[in-house]
Amino acid sequence: MKELLTSRPGLLITVIGVGGCGCNTINMLHENNLSSMVNLIAVNTDLAVLNHSTVESKILIGQNLTNGYGAGADPAIGLKAAEESEEVLKAAIEDSDIVIITAGFGGGTGTGASPFIAKLARDLDINCLAVVTLPFGSESKMRMDYATAGIELIKEPAQAYITLSNDLLLKGLGENIGLFSAFKQSNDVLNNLLTALVQMLTQTGHMNVDINDFARILSFEGESVLGVGKAETEEDAFAALEQALNNPLVSAENIDSAQGIIIHICCKKDDIKLSTYDGLVNNVRKKLKHDSALIVAGVSLDPELTTELTILIIASGISTKALPNQKSPTALNELGESYVGDDLSFISDHEHLEFLTNSPSFTDIPAIVRKLQRLNQSI
């Protein structure tokens, strides 16, 4: 048992919370003792927010630009702040095997700095996953426009991205739920997702899902889905699978177009029946359109689980669907003067930006092909 639960040596997962929403998430993960398994970092332009953070690793970006007073809800300022602090950010992640970025999009720091940090991770050849929260539709069209533009920009540098919609949160939990109760539910979902992901990568078991498996699944670029289901008994395993597949906070409605799937089953004691394991994997396989979709399944043991079984689903390479109130490509280009423009130093030129925002199949092209296309254009 001790050998089965020994953490894998040398694996470093860094979770970076960017902006106010991201820092709140990092604080929550720290309070749930996830800091004993991963490296938690709070990143912000607002010094007051960082001073109230409970984590040890904090990075104030753009100190000369903002004087620690925040980005003023302007993503361009968030980006410039990250560029000013590039060396500090790079040093914070350079030894990581995986970087997970969590942020709320629609404001200044999270929207502007997150794509830049993802670009740093890709330049360092580090697998990067972005978990992004979308604003409520009632929070103004401009905030949603900023969020949409930010997602367009983080798609390429991050191997996978996940969008969590506050509007879907409202729809899923009902209009009568209290504001703080709703956000607690959202935080609980995010905490369960990240905890299950870290557990899968850091603990060994009967059938391991290792970092190379994770990287392979993330190589199918496009939208991704993470879901977690919990079962009190093994008989509830299939209900837990449906719970994992129907996360109300995830904007992708289903996983039928996914090109890669990870199914990780964590057991509190002993191992599950062969029929249960085979049934769970087969159930997921039947939901996929593509017979050639890659399915990686794993099983591990954790006697500290609060339930009998936990099932983690990671699906990647999902065909991109329109976000709520998503801007048209033309409107997105019009946003360029204030955000999507020359300030984005990691986008080579306006021609590349026009290609990014006007090509519906852009995210279906492998990253290496896109890089070669840009290289050929520059020759």
C-alpha positions in Angstrom: 0.0 0.0 0.0 2.8 2.4 0.9 4.4 1.8 -2.5 1.1 2.4 -4.3 0.6 5.7 -2.6 4.1 7.0 -2.8 4.1 10.4 -4.6 6.0 10.4 -7.9 9.4 12.0 -7.4 10.4 15.2 -9.1 6.9 16.1 -10.4 6.1 19.8 -9.8 2.6 21.2 -10.5 2.3 24.9 -10.2 -1.2 26.5 -9.9 -1.2 30.2 -10.6 -4.1 32.4 -9.7 -4.1 35.6 -11.8 -6.1 38.7 -10.8 -8.7 39.0 -8.0 -10.8 35.9 -9.0 -7.6 33.8 -9.5 -6.2 34.9 -6.1 -9.4 33.9 -4.4 -9.2 30.5 -5.9 -5.6 30.1 -4.8 -6.6 31.0 -1.2 -9.3 28.4 -1.3 -7.0 25.7 -2.5 -4.5 26.7 0.2 -7.2 26.4 2.9 -8.1 22.9 1.5 -4.4 21.9 2.0 -3.7 21.5 -1.7 -0.5 23.5 -1.1 1.1 20.3 0.4 0.8 18.7 -3.1 1.5 21.6 -5.5 3.1 25.0 -5.7 0.5 27.7 -5.3 1.2 31.2 -6.6 -0.9 34.4 -6.3 -0.3 36.9 -9.1 -1.9 40.4 -9.1 -1.4 44.1 -9.9 -3.3 44.9 -6.7 -1.1 44.9 -3.7 -4.0 45.0 -1.2 -5.3 41.7 -2.6 -1.9 40.1 -2.3 -1.5 41.3 1.2 -4.7 39.4 2.2 -3.7 36.2 0.4 -3.0 33.3 2.6 -0.4 31.6 0.3 3.4 32.1 0.7 4.3 32.7 -3.0 2.9 36.1 -4.2 4.0 38.1 -7.2 3.1 41.8 -7.6 3.3 42.4 -11.4 3.7 45.8 -13.0 4.7 47.6 -9.9 6.2 50.5 -11.8 3.2 50.7 -14.1 0.3 50.5 -11.6 2.1 51.3 -8.3 0.2 48.3 -6.8 -3.2 49.8 -7.4 -4.6 47.3 -9.9 -5.2 47.3 -13.6 -8.3 49.4 -13.6 -10.4 46.7 -15.4 -8.2 47.3 -18.5 -6.7 44.1 -20.0 -4.1 46.1 -21.8 -2.7 47.3 -18.5 -2.8 43.7 -17.2 -0.7 42.6 -20.2 1.8 45.4 -19.8 2.1 44.6 -16.1 2.9 41.0 -16.9 5.5 42.0 -19.5 7.2 44.3 -17.0 7.5 41.4 -14.6 8.4 38.8 -17.2 11.6 37.6 -15.6 10.0 37.1 -12.2 7.1 35.2 -13.7 9.4 33.0 -15.8 11.5 32.2 -12.7 8.4 31.2 -10.8 7.4 28.6 -13.3 10.6 27.4 -15.0 11.0 24.3 -12.9 7.4 23.2 -13.3 6.2 20.1 -15.1 2.7 21.4 -15.4 1.3 24.9 -15.0 -2.4 25.4 -14.3 -3.6 29.0 -14.7 -6.9 30.0 -13.0 -8.4 33.4 -13.5 -11.6 35.3 -14.0 -11.9 36.8 -17.5 -13.6 40.1 -18.3 -11.5 42.4 -16.0 -8.0 43.7 -16.3 -5.3 41.6 -14.6 -6.7 38.1 -15.2 -7.7 38.7 -18.8 -4.5 40.6 -19.8 -1.8 38.7 -17.9 -3.0 35.1 -18.2 -2.3 34.6 -22.0 1.1 36.1 -21.5 1.9 33.7 -18.6 0.6 30.8 -20.8 3.0 31.9 -23.5 5.9 31.9 -21.1 5.0 28.3 -20.1 4.9 27.2 -23.7 8.2 28.9 -24.5 9.6 26.9 -21.6 8.1 23.7 -23.0 5.8 23.3 -20.0 2.3 21.8 -20.3 -0.2 24.5 -19.5 -3.9 24.2 -18.6 -6.1 27.3 -18.2 -9.3 27.3 -16.2 -11.2 30.5 -16.9 -14.3 31.9 -15.4 -16.6 34.0 -17.6 -18.5 37.0 -16.2 -22.3 37.2 -15.7 -24.0 38.5 -18.8 -25.5 41.3 -16.7 -22.0 42.6 -16.0 -22.0 44.5 -19.3 -21.2 43.7 -22.9 -17.7 45.1 -22.6 -16.7 42.7 -19.9 -17.9 39.8 -22.0 -16.1 41.2 -25.0 -12.9 41.4 -23.0 -13.4 37.8 -21.8 -14.1 36.5 -25.3 -11.0 38.3 -26.6 -8.9 36.9 -23.7 -10.0 33.4 -24.5 -9.1 33.8 -28.2 -5.6 34.8 -27.0 -5.0 32.0 -24.5 -6.1 29.2 -26.9 -2.8 28.9 -28.7 -0.2 29.1 -25.8 -2.2 26.9 -23.5 -2.4 23.3 -24.4 -6.0 23.2 -23.1 -8.5 25.6 -21.7 -11.7 25.3 -19.8 -14.4 27.9 -19.5 -16.6 28.1 -16.4 -19.7 30.2 -17.0 -21.3 32.3 -14.2 -24.5 32.4 -16.2 -24.6 28.6 -16.3 -23.9 28.6 -12.5 -27.1 30.7 -12.1 -29.1 28.4 -14.4 -27.8 25.3 -12.7 -28.4 26.4 -9.1 -31.6 28.3 -9.6 -32.4 32.0 -9.2 -33.3 31.8 -5.5 -29.8 30.7 -4.3 -27.9 33.2 -2.3 -25.0 35.0 -3.9 -22.3 33.7 -1.5 -23.8 30.2 -1.5 -23.6 30.2 -5.3 -19.9 31.2 -5.3 -19.2 28.6 -2.6 -20.8 26.0 -4.9 -18.6 27.3 -7.7 -15.5 27.2 -5.5 -16.3 23.7 -4.4 -16.6 22.5 -8.0 -13.3 24.1 -8.9 -11.6 22.7 -5.8 -12.8 19.2 -6.5 -11.6 19.4 -10.1 -8.1 20.6 -9.2 -7.7 18.3 -6.3 -8.7 15.3 -8.4 -6.3 16.4 -11.2 -3.4 16.8 -8.8 -4.2 13.5 -7.1 -4.2 11.7 -10.4 -0.8 13.1 -11.4 1.0 12.8 -8.0 -0.1 9.4 -6.8 0.7 6.0 -8.3 -1.7 3.1 -8.5 -2.7 -0.1 -10.3 -3.1 1.7 -13.6 -1.3 5.0 -13.7 -2.2 8.1 -15.7 1.2 9.8 -15.8 2.4 13.2 -17.0 3.1 11.9 -20.5 -0.5 10.5 -20.8 -1.7 13.9 -19.6 0.4 15.7 -22.1 -0.8 13.4 -24.9 -4.4 14.2 -24.2 -3.7 17.9 -24.0 -2.1 17.7 -27.4 -5.6 17.6 -28.9 -6.1 21.3 -29.0 -9.5 22.9 -28.7 -11.8 23.3 -25.8 -11.5 20.9 -22.8 -13.8 19.7 -20.1 -13.0 18.6 -16.6 -15.6 16.9 -14.5 -15.6 15.1 -11.1 -18.2 12.7 -9.7 -18.3 11.0 -6.3 -19.9 7.7 -5.3 -20.7 6.6 -1.8 -20.7 3.0 -2.9 -19.5 1.2 -6.0 -23.1 0.7 -7.1 -23.3 4.5 -7.5 -20.3 4.6 -9.8 -22.4 5.1 -13.0 -24.3 7.9 -11.4 -21.0 9.5 -10.4 -19.8 9.2 -14.0 -22.9 11.1 -15.2 -22.2 13.7 -12.5 -18.7 14.1 -13.9 -20.0 14.4 -17.5 -22.6 17.0 -16.7 -20.8 19.7 -14.8 -23.2 22.7 -14.8 -20.3 25.2 -14.8 -18.7 24.0 -18.1 -19.8 25.8 -21.3 -19.3 22.7 -23.5 -22.6 20.9 -23.4 -21.2 17.5 -24.1 -18.0 15.6 -25.0 -19.2 13.8 -28.1 -16.7 15.6 -30.3 -13.7 15.1 -28.0 -10.5 13.6 -29.5 -8.9 12.6 -26.3 -10.3 11.4 -23.0 -8.8 10.6 -19.6 -10.9 8.5 -17.2 -9.4 8.3 -13.7 -11.0 6.2 -11.0 -9.8 6.7 -7.4 -10.9 4.0 -4.9 -10.9 4.4 -1.1 -10.2 0.7 -0.5 -9.4 -2.4 -2.5 -10.0 -2.0 -6.2 -13.3 -1.9 -8.2 -14.9 -4.9 -10.0 -13.7 -5.5 -13.5 -17.3 -5.2 -14.7 -17.6 -1.7 -13.2 -14.3 -0.5 -14.6 -15.1 -1.9 -18.1 -18.7 -0.5 -17.9 -17.5 3.0 -17.0 -15.0 3.1 -19.8 -17.4 1.7 -22.3 -20.1 4.2 -21.3 -17.7 7.0 -22.1 -16.6 5.5 -25.4 -20.2 5.2 -26.6 -20.7 8.9 -26.2 -17.9 9.8 -28.6 -18.4 10.5 -32.3 -14.9 9.6 -33.3 -14.0 5.9 -33.2 -10.4 6.9 -33.3 -10.6 9.1 -30.1 -7.9 8.2 -27.6 -9.1 7.0 -24.3 -6.6 6.7 -21.3 -8.0 5.0 -18.2 -6.4 4.8 -14.8 -7.2 3.4 -11.3 -5.5 4.3 -8.0 -6.1 3.9 -4.3 -6.4 6.6 -1.6 -7.6 5.5 1.8 -8.1 9.2 2.7 -11.0 9.6 0.3 -14.2 10.9 1.9 -16.3 8.7 -0.5 -15.9 5.2 -1.9 -15.0 6.3 -5.4 -14.0 9.5 -7.2 -14.2 9.7 -11.0 -12.3 12.3 -12.9 -13.0 13.0 -16.6 -10.7 15.1 -18.8 -11.8 15.5 -22.4 -9.9 17.6 -24.9 -9.9 18.5 -28.6 -13.6 19.5 -28.3 -15.0 21.5 -31.2 -15.2 25.1 -30.1 -18.7 26.4 -29.5 -19.8 30.0 -29.3 -19.6 31.5 -25.8 -22.5 33.4 -24.4 -22.8 36.8 -26.2 -19.6 35.9 -28.1 -18.4 38.7 -30.4 -18.3 38.2 -34.1 -14.8 38.2 -35.7 -15.3 41.7 -37.1 -16.4 43.0 -33.7 -13.4 41.3 -32.1 -11.1 43.1 -34.4 -12.7 46.4 -33.6 -11.7 45.7 -30.0 -8.1 45.9 -31.1 -7.5 49.5 -30.4 -8.0 49.0 -26.7 -6.9 45.5 -26.2 -6.2 43.2 -29.1 -3.6 45.3 -30.8 0.1 46.2 -30.9 0.4 45.8 -27.1 0.1 42.0 -27.5 3.8 41.5 -28.1 3.5 37.7 -28.4 1.3 38.1 -31.5 3.7 38.8 -34.3 1.6 41.2 -36.4 -1.9 42.3 -37.3 -2.0 39.8 -40.2 -1.6 36.9 -37.7 -4.3 38.4 -35.5 -6.7 38.7 -38.4 -6.0 35.1 -39.3 -6.6 34.1 -35.6 -9.9 35.9 -35.3 -11.4 35.2 -38.7 -10.5 31.5 -39.3 -13.2 29.2 -37.9 -10.9 26.2 -38.1 -7.9 27.8 -36.5 -8.0 25.8 -33.3 -8.3 22.6 -35.3 -4.8 23.1 -36.8 -2.1 21.6 -34.7 0.2 24.1 -33.0 3.3 22.9 -34.8 1.6 23.4 -38.2 0.5 26.9 -37.2 4.1 27.8 -36.2 5.4 26.4 -39.5 2.8 28.5 -41.4 3.9 31.7 -39.6 7.6 30.7 -40.2 6.9 30.3 -43.9 5.1 33.6 -44.1 8.0 35.4 -42.6 10.6 33.9 -45.1 
